[in-house]
Amino acid sequence: MRVVIAGGGLAGLTAALRAAELGAQVTLLEKGDSPGGSFIYSSGYVWSYADLPTFRGEAPGGDPSLQRLVLERLGSCLTWLEGAGGELLARETGNPLTFGARFDPERTVSALVERLEASGGEVLTDTAFEALREDDAGRVTGVLARSSGGKQEYGADAVILASGGFAGDPELVARHIIGGPGRMRVRAHPRSTGDGFRAALQKGALA
């Protein structure tokens, strides 16, 4: 199976490495000059709320089934991340409403990239995801990307959109967060411009 991942932050890197571990042929596309995404700029915490009522109270608009899944699997995912080379700094968040762990962002990203490439995965930087490619029946068959060499198509049996949020796109922020004119301070990677978000909306996803 060939898998293409759009986005080289923590979500994209972990998805890519896990797919490679399971035997997939993996290509990861990162539009910046290095992987890491917003995780590189963070304090390194990977966390969740401590229980479902707290999760629902803090994020009532979220999907309860996905929130429950995060609660059920975060512990094993943290163990996997540490085993994949993530450099652990702390096994707790310091907040009684949450649980999780803290990792060194730069060393964790470096370890994941090294492990991914050693597993046969391909990491392409300066390669921006632009659109999903579909067949006549509407089935996703790959992606269209752009690099310094021009546009390139990558065929895939599965595509994972892991390109982060859209804090770096004022139009999407105004529409989906502020709800009108205004500005919001960018607290993510400036390349977080909603590329995957837009593609998902075009395929019928709900925002």
C-alpha positions, 0 to 999 in steps of 0.5 A: 500500500502506498500512503501519502501524508500531507504535512510534516508536523508531529501528527504527520510524522507519527502517522507516517512512521506508524504506516511505515512500521505496518508495511506501507510505502510512505511519502511525507510532503512538508511545504517548509524547509524542515519538518516539525510544524507547530510542534517545534515552536511549542513547549512539547506537551502532548496531552488531553483532558483528564476525563470525558466530562471535562473534555466535553465541558472545554470543547462542547463542539467536538465529536464525543466519539473522537474525544473518547478515542483520545482519552482511551488511546493517548497513554499507549500513544505516548508510550509508542512515541517514546519508543520511537525516539521521542525524548521525554522531559516529563511524564505529567503536565502539571495540571490536574485537569489534564494528563500527558507528557512533555517531549523535547520538540527538536530532538523528538522531530529529528528522531522521528524523521531518522526512524521514518527514513530508516524504515523506507519512508520518503520525506520531501521538504519544500513540497506543498500539498495543493489538492487531492486527486480523484478518479471518475467515481470520486475516489481519492487516488493521490495528491497534487503538490508543488515544489521548486521544480513545479507541480507533481502528482503523487499516486496513493492508496490512502492520503492522510491530511495532517497539514495542521490548522489555519491560524496563518490564514486570515480569511479562514480565521475570520470565517471560522473563528472570529466570525467577522472582521478582526485579527487573531495573533498567530500562535502556530507555525506561520505555514499553518494556512489550512491547506488540508482543511480546505481540501477536506471541505471540498470533499464534503467535510463539515467545519 
